[in-house]
Amino acid sequence: MKWIWSVLIVAITIQLEAVVYKYDVVIYGGNVAGIMAAIQCAHMGKSVALIETGTHVGGMTSGGLGFIDATDPEIVGGLAHNFFQRLWQYYQDEKNWVWEPPRWILSQIAKNTDHSNTVWTCEPHVAETVFLQMLNEAQVPIFYEQLNRTDGVYKNGTNIVRVEMKSGNIFKGDMYIDATYEGDLMASSGVSYTLGREANSTYGEENNGIKPNKYMPLRIDPYVIPGDPSSGLLPRIAPDLGGNAGDADEAIQAYNYRMCLTNEPLNMVSIAQPEGYDEAQYELLFRAIANLKRQHYFFKLSSLPNRKVDANHSGPVSTDYVGMNWDYIEADDETRQRIAYEHEMWQRGLVWTLQNHPRIPAKFRDLYSKWGLAKDEFADNNNWPYQFYVREGRRMLSDYVITEKSATGKEPTITDSIGLASYHMDSHAVKYYVDPVSHLVKTEGGIYQKVPKPFPISYRAVVPKQDQCTNLLVPVCLSASHVAYGSIRMEPVFMILGQSAAAAACLALDKQIAVQQVAYEELKAKLLQEKQVLYFHK
């Protein structure tokens, strides 16, 4: 019985040490949306808590995604624009060019007058430094906590009254913002959402649902013994498409890590063969290389300052651990950690294989062997990115759903815009499968569909249905179809939506009304005052 009393004493001690915090606005998620939301709340005179679920703020922008996708920089205003200006200012100082002489990053500098002093590529640690500077100036307190997702959200009717962390600490707010990539606070609050892909028929779309790849440049035999179906399939290959083109399913586009690599020997950490390395997991890579007919890159090397690159997925066999993330979003925290770790091991193994394996031709080994992890990035995480690239999580189901028609301008103009998106509708593959005609490997789920011009994002898409929750805003896992989300899911857009959602939260707080009742004209006036870009007039 002694051990039972010990457990009870520990439990009581933890409960006694738990702290109750009270703020006007509680923001869960310290990525770019959460950061901009917190700063906006502070600027509007509200007390605000920013809760980061990991150990570093900034999400993907400080977690490896240094080559920041913006497409049209002119749509980026407000606090987001200020962030990119601060990056420009940082790189004007010659002492910040440690590993190479100062240079312009030409491919990502906007050329118009308003945005000429902005930079759109950066080193991860620089992004985090700038974010912390902005948060410190706004005097925003940061808490490093994780939500008790089982029963940690308490509501009074449609109002969230408090949220409890796994530590036992409690945060009480009058308004809440879920800025996580996963949508955890939203889901735990009883707000309706969807996962995976809708059928094309759901919203009258053309690029949603199951989407076979019509073109596969690499001829890869799917069977353990090439040409012999009886030998079984290689790892991670499905026997068929899993349904008809355009059908709905719960598959989720692939995740990875955006590695920050360098070819500067004095700042490089080599990637060793990972523990538990299984050569069979890379058979797709070996066969892809064996069938190449022209130059091919197995991951991108997008230039960053100081002889670094943002290494991202490129092509059908690359850093994405295709098909192995489907359970991540709804999993408990321990399972999520395991899935993320498996992705890291796959990716480390991919790099090691390309650099060292005898089945890799010398020209590829030579190409990749010069790169290693940057020693001055992610120093407290073995130089591996902090942020798992959750490209798509839950998507809220509100009274308005942004669809492919919104992105392509095929439906009436939105009259309650809180920001613009301009990137292509972009989704990564969800699975490998055996093509029934060629009996070769194909990918399924990839989308890269251009949008004709920047399109507005409705305020109604970031607020839940009023009968579900009246003091929550969701600027990241907003109400959008899978294919439309492929354009929205860019870091500058999340910055924009985070700031706009926070402005709405503060206006609702001032008038003691539900977020759904905020007068758009009043919100619009505030956003324009904050120099947000709400409509595209070219």
C-alpha positions as CSV (number, residue, x, y, z in Angstrom):
1,M,0.0,0.0,0.0
2,K,3.0,2.3,0.5
3,W,3.3,2.9,-3.2
4,I,-0.4,3.9,-3.5
5,W,0.1,6.6,-0.8
6,S,3.2,7.8,-2.7
7,V,1.2,8.2,-5.9
8,L,-1.5,10.0,-4.1
9,I,1.0,12.4,-2.4
10,V,2.6,13.1,-5.8
11,A,-0.8,13.8,-7.4
12,I,-1.8,16.1,-4.6
13,T,1.5,17.9,-4.8
14,I,1.1,18.4,-8.6
15,Q,-2.4,19.7,-8.1
16,L,-1.3,22.1,-5.4
17,E,1.5,23.4,-7.6
18,A,-0.8,24.0,-10.6
19,V,-1.2,27.6,-11.5
20,V,-4.4,29.4,-12.8
21,Y,-3.7,32.1,-15.3
22,K,-6.2,34.7,-16.4
23,Y,-5.9,36.7,-19.7
24,D,-8.3,38.5,-22.0
25,V,-7.1,36.3,-24.9
26,V,-5.5,32.8,-24.7
27,I,-3.7,31.7,-27.9
28,Y,-2.8,28.0,-28.3
29,G,0.0,27.5,-30.8
30,G,3.2,29.5,-31.0
31,N,3.6,29.2,-34.8
32,V,3.5,32.3,-37.1
33,A,-0.3,32.6,-36.8
34,G,-0.2,32.5,-33.0
35,I,2.7,35.0,-32.8
36,M,1.0,37.6,-35.0
37,A,-2.3,37.1,-33.2
38,A,-0.6,37.6,-29.8
39,I,1.1,40.8,-31.0
40,Q,-2.1,42.2,-32.4
41,C,-3.9,41.5,-29.1
42,A,-1.2,43.3,-27.2
43,H,-1.4,46.3,-29.7
44,M,-5.1,46.5,-29.0
45,G,-4.5,46.7,-25.3
46,K,-5.5,43.2,-24.3
47,S,-3.7,40.9,-22.0
48,V,-2.7,37.8,-23.9
49,A,-1.0,34.5,-23.3
50,L,0.8,32.7,-26.1
51,I,1.1,28.9,-25.4
52,E,3.6,27.1,-27.5
53,T,3.3,23.3,-27.6
54,G,7.0,22.6,-28.2
55,T,10.2,24.3,-27.1
56,H,10.6,27.0,-29.7
57,V,8.2,29.6,-31.2
58,G,7.9,30.2,-34.9
59,G,6.5,26.9,-36.3
60,M,7.7,26.0,-39.7
61,T,9.2,29.5,-40.4
62,S,11.8,29.0,-37.6
63,G,11.7,25.2,-38.0
64,G,13.4,24.8,-41.3
65,L,11.1,26.4,-43.9
66,G,13.5,29.2,-44.7
67,F,12.6,29.5,-48.4
68,I,9.2,31.1,-47.7
69,D,6.5,30.6,-50.3
70,A,4.7,33.9,-51.0
71,T,4.0,33.9,-54.8
72,D,2.8,37.5,-54.7
73,P,4.5,39.6,-51.9
74,E,2.1,42.5,-52.6
75,I,-0.7,40.7,-50.7
76,V,1.4,40.5,-47.5
77,G,0.7,43.5,-45.3
78,G,0.4,44.2,-41.6
79,L,2.6,42.5,-39.1
80,A,3.7,39.9,-41.7
81,H,5.1,42.6,-43.9
82,N,6.9,44.0,-40.8
83,F,8.5,40.6,-40.2
84,F,9.9,40.4,-43.7
85,Q,11.2,44.0,-43.4
86,R,13.0,43.0,-40.2
87,L,14.6,40.1,-42.1
88,W,15.8,42.6,-44.7
89,Q,17.2,44.8,-42.0
90,Y,19.0,41.9,-40.3
91,Y,20.8,40.9,-43.5
92,Q,21.9,44.5,-44.2
93,D,24.3,44.1,-41.3
94,E,27.6,42.6,-42.6
95,K,28.4,41.0,-39.3
96,N,25.4,38.7,-39.8
97,W,27.0,37.1,-42.9
98,V,29.3,34.7,-41.0
99,W,29.9,32.1,-43.7
100,E,29.9,34.0,-46.9
101,P,30.1,37.7,-48.1
102,P,26.8,39.6,-48.1
103,R,24.6,39.1,-51.1
104,W,21.1,39.7,-52.3
105,I,18.8,36.7,-52.3
106,L,17.5,37.8,-55.7
107,S,14.9,35.1,-56.3
108,Q,12.8,36.1,-53.3
109,I,13.1,39.9,-53.1
110,A,9.9,41.8,-54.1
111,K,10.6,44.5,-56.6
112,N,7.8,47.0,-56.0
113,T,8.2,50.1,-54.0
114,D,6.2,49.0,-50.9
115,H,8.0,45.7,-50.6
116,S,11.5,46.4,-52.0
117,N,13.0,46.4,-48.5
118,T,11.9,42.9,-47.7
119,V,13.6,39.5,-47.8
120,W,11.7,36.2,-48.2
121,T,14.4,33.7,-47.4
122,C,16.1,33.4,-44.0
123,E,18.0,31.1,-41.7
124,P,15.8,29.3,-39.2
125,H,17.5,30.8,-36.1
126,V,17.2,34.3,-37.6
127,A,13.4,33.9,-38.0
128,E,13.1,32.8,-34.3
129,T,15.3,35.7,-33.2
130,V,13.0,38.2,-35.1
131,F,9.8,36.6,-33.7
132,L,11.1,36.7,-30.2
133,Q,12.1,40.4,-30.7
134,M,8.6,41.2,-31.9
135,L,7.0,39.3,-29.0
136,N,9.3,41.0,-26.5
137,E,8.5,44.4,-27.8
138,A,4.8,43.7,-27.4
139,Q,5.5,42.3,-23.9
140,V,3.7,39.0,-24.8
141,P,4.3,36.2,-22.2
142,I,5.1,32.8,-23.7
143,F,4.2,29.5,-22.0
144,Y,5.6,26.2,-23.1
145,E,2.7,23.8,-22.4
146,Q,0.6,21.1,-24.0
147,L,-3.2,20.9,-23.8
148,N,-4.8,18.0,-22.0
149,R,-6.7,17.0,-25.2
150,T,-8.8,14.3,-23.4
151,D,-10.8,16.5,-21.1
152,G,-8.9,19.7,-20.7
153,V,-11.4,22.1,-22.3
154,Y,-14.3,23.4,-20.1
155,K,-17.3,25.2,-21.6
156,N,-20.3,27.0,-20.3
157,G,-22.8,26.5,-23.1
158,T,-21.0,27.7,-26.2
159,N,-18.3,29.6,-24.4
160,I,-14.9,28.1,-23.5
161,V,-14.2,29.2,-19.9
162,R,-10.9,27.6,-19.2
163,V,-8.3,25.1,-20.7
164,E,-6.2,22.8,-18.7
165,M,-2.7,21.8,-19.7
166,K,-1.0,18.4,-19.2
167,S,1.0,20.0,-16.4
168,G,-2.2,20.8,-14.6
169,N,-1.9,24.5,-15.2
170,I,-5.1,26.3,-16.2
171,F,-5.6,29.2,-18.6
172,K,-8.8,31.2,-18.4
173,G,-9.6,33.6,-21.1
174,D,-12.6,35.5,-22.5
175,M,-11.4,34.8,-26.0
176,Y,-9.4,31.8,-27.4
177,I,-7.5,31.3,-30.7
178,D,-6.4,27.9,-31.9
179,A,-3.3,28.6,-34.0
180,T,-2.0,25.0,-34.1
181,Y,-1.3,23.2,-37.3
182,E,-3.3,20.2,-36.0
183,G,-6.4,22.0,-34.8
184,D,-6.2,20.5,-31.3
185,L,-8.0,23.2,-29.3
186,M,-10.8,23.4,-31.9
187,A,-11.3,19.6,-31.8
188,S,-11.3,19.5,-28.0
189,S,-13.8,22.3,-27.9
190,G,-16.5,20.2,-29.7
191,V,-16.3,22.2,-33.0
192,S,-17.0,20.1,-36.1
193,Y,-14.2,19.4,-38.5
194,T,-13.1,17.1,-41.3
195,L,-10.0,15.2,-42.1
196,G,-8.6,13.9,-45.4
197,R,-10.2,14.7,-48.8
198,E,-13.8,15.5,-49.8
199,A,-15.3,14.0,-52.9
200,N,-15.3,16.3,-55.9
201,S,-19.1,16.1,-55.8
202,T,-19.2,17.6,-52.3
203,Y,-18.5,21.1,-53.3
204,G,-18.5,20.8,-57.1
205,E,-14.7,20.7,-57.4
206,E,-12.4,19.1,-60.0
207,N,-9.2,18.4,-58.0
208,N,-10.4,17.0,-54.7
209,G,-10.7,13.4,-53.6
210,I,-8.6,10.5,-54.9
211,K,-6.3,11.8,-57.6
212,P,-4.1,9.4,-59.5
213,N,-0.9,10.8,-60.9
214,K,-1.2,10.9,-64.7
215,Y,2.6,11.3,-65.2
216,M,5.3,9.3,-63.4
217,P,8.8,10.1,-64.7
218,L,10.4,7.2,-62.8
219,R,9.7,3.6,-63.9
220,I,9.7,1.6,-60.7
221,D,8.7,-2.0,-60.4
222,P,6.6,-2.5,-57.2
223,Y,7.4,-6.1,-56.4
224,V,10.0,-7.5,-54.1
225,I,11.3,-9.6,-57.0
226,P,10.9,-7.4,-60.1
227,G,8.1,-8.7,-62.4
228,D,6.9,-11.3,-59.9
229,P,3.6,-10.3,-58.1
230,S,3.7,-13.4,-56.0
231,S,6.9,-12.1,-54.3
232,G,4.8,-9.4,-52.6
233,L,4.9,-5.6,-52.7
234,L,7.8,-3.4,-51.6
235,P,7.2,-1.4,-48.3
236,R,4.6,1.4,-48.3
237,I,3.0,0.5,-51.7
238,A,-0.7,-0.1,-51.9
239,P,-2.0,-2.8,-54.3
240,D,-4.4,-0.4,-56.0
241,L,-5.8,3.2,-56.0
242,G,-8.2,2.5,-53.1
243,G,-11.3,3.9,-54.9
244,N,-12.4,5.8,-57.9
245,A,-10.8,9.1,-59.0
246,G,-12.6,12.0,-57.2
247,D,-13.9,9.8,-54.3
248,A,-13.6,11.0,-50.7
249,D,-11.2,9.3,-48.3
250,E,-9.3,10.1,-45.1
251,A,-5.8,10.1,-46.6
252,I,-3.6,13.0,-45.7
253,Q,-0.9,14.5,-47.8
254,A,2.6,13.5,-46.8
255,Y,4.7,15.2,-44.0
256,N,8.5,15.6,-43.7
257,Y,11.1,17.9,-42.0
258,R,12.6,20.8,-43.8
259,M,16.3,20.2,-43.1
260,C,18.6,23.2,-43.0
261,L,21.8,22.0,-44.7
262,T,25.2,23.6,-45.4
263,N,28.2,22.9,-47.5
264,E,30.5,24.9,-45.2
265,P,32.9,22.4,-43.7
266,L,33.4,24.4,-40.5
267,N,29.7,24.6,-39.9
268,M,28.6,21.1,-40.9
269,V,27.5,18.1,-39.0
270,S,27.4,14.9,-41.0
271,I,24.3,12.7,-41.0
272,A,25.2,9.3,-39.8
273,Q,23.4,6.0,-40.7
274,P,20.4,6.1,-38.3
275,E,19.7,3.5,-35.7
276,G,17.6,0.6,-37.1
277,Y,18.5,1.5,-40.7
278,D,16.7,-0.9,-43.1
279,E,18.0,-1.0,-46.6
280,A,14.7,-2.5,-47.9
281,Q,12.9,0.8,-47.0
282,Y,15.0,2.5,-49.7
283,E,14.4,0.0,-52.5
284,L,12.1,2.6,-54.2
285,L,15.1,5.0,-54.3
286,F,17.5,2.4,-55.7
287,R,15.1,1.4,-58.5
288,A,14.2,5.1,-59.3
289,I,17.9,5.9,-59.7
290,A,18.5,2.8,-61.8
291,N,15.8,3.9,-64.3
292,L,16.8,7.6,-64.6
293,K,17.2,8.9,-68.1
294,R,18.1,12.5,-67.2
295,Q,19.3,14.6,-64.2
296,H,17.0,14.3,-61.2
297,Y,17.1,15.8,-57.7
298,F,15.9,13.7,-54.8
299,F,15.5,16.7,-52.6
300,K,15.6,20.4,-53.3
301,L,18.5,22.6,-52.2
302,S,16.9,26.1,-52.1
303,S,19.4,28.7,-51.3
304,L,19.5,30.5,-47.9
305,P,22.0,33.0,-46.6
306,N,25.3,31.9,-45.1
307,R,25.9,28.9,-47.4
308,K,22.8,27.1,-46.3
309,V,19.9,25.6,-48.0
310,D,16.3,24.7,-47.2
311,A,16.2,21.0,-48.2
312,N,12.6,20.1,-49.2
313,H,10.8,17.2,-51.0
314,S,11.3,17.0,-54.7
315,G,9.7,14.3,-57.0
316,P,8.0,11.0,-56.2
317,V,10.8,9.5,-54.1
318,S,12.2,12.1,-51.7
319,T,12.1,13.4,-48.1
320,D,8.3,12.8,-47.7
321,Y,7.5,9.6,-45.8
322,V,4.6,9.0,-48.1
323,G,1.5,7.3,-46.5
324,M,3.0,7.0,-43.0
325,N,1.3,10.1,-41.4
326,W,-2.4,9.3,-41.8
327,D,-2.9,8.4,-38.1
328,Y,-0.9,11.4,-36.8
329,I,-3.6,14.0,-36.3
330,E,-6.1,12.0,-34.2
331,A,-3.3,10.1,-32.3
332,D,-2.4,10.8,-28.7
333,D,0.8,12.7,-27.9
334,E,2.9,9.7,-27.4
335,T,1.9,8.2,-30.8
336,R,2.5,11.5,-32.5
337,Q,6.0,11.5,-31.1
338,R,6.6,8.0,-32.4
339,I,5.3,8.9,-35.9
340,A,7.4,12.1,-36.0
341,Y,10.5,10.1,-34.9
342,E,9.8,7.5,-37.7
343,H,9.7,10.3,-40.2
344,E,13.0,11.7,-38.9
345,M,14.7,8.3,-39.1
346,W,13.4,7.7,-42.7
347,Q,14.7,11.1,-43.7
348,R,18.1,10.7,-42.1
349,G,18.3,7.3,-43.7
350,L,17.5,8.8,-47.1
351,V,20.3,11.4,-46.9
352,W,22.8,8.8,-45.6
353,T,21.8,6.4,-48.5
354,L,22.2,9.1,-51.1
355,Q,25.6,10.1,-49.7
356,N,27.1,6.6,-48.9
357,H,25.3,3.6,-50.3
358,P,27.2,1.6,-53.0
359,R,23.9,1.2,-55.0
360,I,23.8,4.9,-55.5
361,P,25.8,6.1,-58.6
362,A,28.9,8.1,-57.8
363,K,27.5,11.3,-59.5
364,F,24.6,11.3,-57.0
365,R,26.8,10.5,-54.0
366,D,29.1,13.4,-55.1
367,L,26.1,15.7,-55.4
368,Y,24.7,15.1,-51.9
369,S,27.8,14.2,-49.9
370,K,29.0,17.8,-49.7
371,W,25.9,18.7,-47.6
372,G,25.4,18.2,-43.8
373,L,23.3,19.7,-41.1
374,A,24.1,23.2,-40.1
375,K,25.9,23.3,-36.8
376,D,24.5,26.7,-35.8
377,E,20.9,25.7,-36.4
378,F,18.7,23.7,-33.9
379,A,21.6,23.4,-31.6
380,D,19.6,21.9,-28.7
381,N,18.0,19.3,-31.0
382,N,21.0,17.6,-32.5
383,N,20.8,20.2,-35.4
384,W,17.5,18.6,-36.5
385,P,14.5,20.9,-37.1
386,Y,12.2,21.4,-34.2
387,Q,9.0,21.5,-36.2
388,F,7.5,18.5,-37.9
389,Y,6.0,19.7,-41.2
390,V,2.3,19.1,-40.6
391,R,1.2,20.2,-44.1
392,E,-2.5,19.7,-43.3
393,G,-4.4,18.8,-40.2
394,R,-8.0,19.1,-39.3
395,R,-10.1,21.5,-41.2
396,M,-13.0,23.2,-39.4
397,L,-16.6,22.9,-40.8
398,S,-18.1,26.3,-40.3
399,D,-21.0,28.1,-42.0
400,Y,-18.7,29.0,-44.9
401,V,-16.3,26.6,-46.6
402,I,-13.6,28.0,-48.9
403,T,-13.4,25.7,-52.0
404,E,-11.6,25.4,-55.3
405,K,-14.3,27.7,-56.7
406,S,-13.2,30.4,-54.3
407,A,-9.6,30.0,-55.3
408,T,-10.3,30.1,-59.1
409,G,-12.8,32.9,-58.9
410,K,-15.7,30.8,-60.1
411,E,-18.0,31.8,-57.3
412,P,-19.3,35.3,-56.2
413,T,-16.7,37.6,-54.7
414,I,-16.2,37.4,-51.0
415,T,-17.4,40.5,-49.2
416,D,-15.9,39.8,-45.8
417,S,-12.2,39.3,-46.6
418,I,-9.7,39.2,-43.8
419,G,-6.7,38.5,-46.0
420,L,-5.6,37.0,-49.3
421,A,-4.0,33.8,-50.5
422,S,-2.1,33.5,-53.8
423,Y,-0.1,30.3,-53.9
424,H,-1.0,27.4,-56.2
425,M,-3.4,24.8,-54.9
426,D,-0.6,22.4,-53.8
427,S,-0.9,19.0,-52.2
428,H,1.8,16.4,-51.8
429,A,1.1,12.7,-52.5
430,V,-0.8,10.6,-50.0
431,K,0.2,7.1,-51.2
432,Y,2.2,4.9,-53.6
433,Y,0.1,2.3,-55.5
434,V,0.4,-0.2,-58.3
435,D,-0.9,1.1,-61.6
436,P,-3.3,-1.5,-63.1
437,V,-2.2,-0.9,-66.6
438,S,1.6,-0.5,-66.5
439,H,2.0,-2.5,-63.2
440,L,4.5,0.1,-62.1
441,V,4.6,2.3,-59.1
442,K,2.6,5.6,-59.2
443,T,1.8,8.3,-56.7
444,E,-1.6,9.4,-55.7
445,G,-2.8,12.7,-54.3
446,G,-0.4,15.2,-55.7
447,I,-1.9,18.5,-56.9
448,Y,-0.2,21.6,-58.3
449,Q,-3.0,23.7,-59.8
450,K,-2.4,27.4,-60.4
451,V,-4.8,30.1,-59.1
452,P,-5.5,32.9,-61.6
453,K,-5.0,35.7,-59.0
454,P,-4.9,36.2,-55.3
455,F,-8.3,35.4,-53.7
456,P,-10.0,36.6,-50.5
457,I,-10.4,34.5,-47.3
458,S,-13.8,35.0,-45.7
459,Y,-14.0,35.9,-42.0
460,R,-16.8,33.3,-41.7
461,A,-14.1,30.6,-42.5
462,V,-12.2,31.3,-39.3
463,V,-15.1,31.2,-36.8
464,P,-17.0,28.1,-35.8
465,K,-20.8,27.6,-36.2
466,Q,-22.4,29.8,-33.5
467,D,-24.2,26.9,-31.9
468,Q,-20.9,25.2,-31.3
469,C,-18.5,27.8,-29.9
470,T,-18.8,31.6,-29.6
471,N,-15.4,32.7,-28.3
472,L,-13.0,30.7,-30.5
473,L,-11.2,31.7,-33.7
474,V,-9.3,29.2,-35.9
475,P,-6.9,30.9,-38.4
476,V,-4.9,27.9,-39.4
477,C,-7.2,24.9,-39.4
478,L,-9.9,27.1,-40.9
479,S,-13.0,26.0,-42.9
480,A,-11.7,25.0,-46.3
481,S,-11.8,22.0,-48.6
482,H,-8.7,19.9,-49.0
483,V,-7.9,21.3,-52.4
484,A,-8.5,25.0,-51.5
485,Y,-6.4,24.5,-48.3
486,G,-3.5,23.6,-50.6
487,S,-3.3,27.3,-51.5
488,I,-4.1,28.7,-48.1
489,R,-1.5,26.6,-46.1
490,M,1.4,29.0,-46.6
491,E,3.2,30.7,-43.7
492,P,2.7,34.3,-44.8
493,V,-1.1,33.6,-45.1
494,F,-1.1,32.1,-41.6
495,M,0.6,35.3,-40.4
496,I,-2.1,37.4,-42.1
497,L,-5.0,35.3,-40.8
498,G,-3.5,35.2,-37.2
499,Q,-3.4,39.0,-37.0
500,S,-6.9,39.4,-38.5
501,A,-8.4,36.8,-36.2
502,A,-6.9,38.5,-33.2
503,A,-8.3,41.9,-34.3
504,A,-11.8,40.3,-34.5
505,A,-11.3,38.6,-31.1
506,C,-10.5,42.0,-29.5
507,L,-13.4,43.7,-31.1
508,A,-15.7,41.0,-29.9
509,L,-14.2,41.3,-26.4
510,D,-14.8,45.1,-26.4
511,K,-18.5,44.7,-27.2
512,Q,-19.0,41.5,-25.2
513,I,-20.4,39.7,-28.2
514,A,-19.9,36.3,-29.9
515,V,-17.1,36.2,-32.6
516,Q,-19.8,35.4,-35.1
517,Q,-21.5,38.8,-34.4
518,V,-18.5,41.0,-35.1
519,A,-19.6,43.7,-37.6
520,Y,-17.5,43.2,-40.7
521,E,-17.3,46.9,-41.6
522,E,-15.8,47.6,-38.2
523,L,-13.3,44.7,-38.5
524,K,-12.4,45.8,-42.1
525,A,-11.7,49.4,-40.9
526,K,-9.4,48.0,-38.2
527,L,-7.6,45.7,-40.5
528,L,-7.0,48.5,-43.1
529,Q,-5.7,50.7,-40.3
530,E,-3.3,47.8,-39.5
531,K,-2.3,47.8,-43.2
532,Q,-3.7,44.4,-44.0
533,V,-4.3,43.8,-47.7
534,L,-7.9,42.6,-48.1
535,Y,-8.6,42.7,-51.8
536,F,-6.7,42.4,-55.0
537,H,-7.3,45.2,-57.5
538,K,-5.0,44.5,-60.5
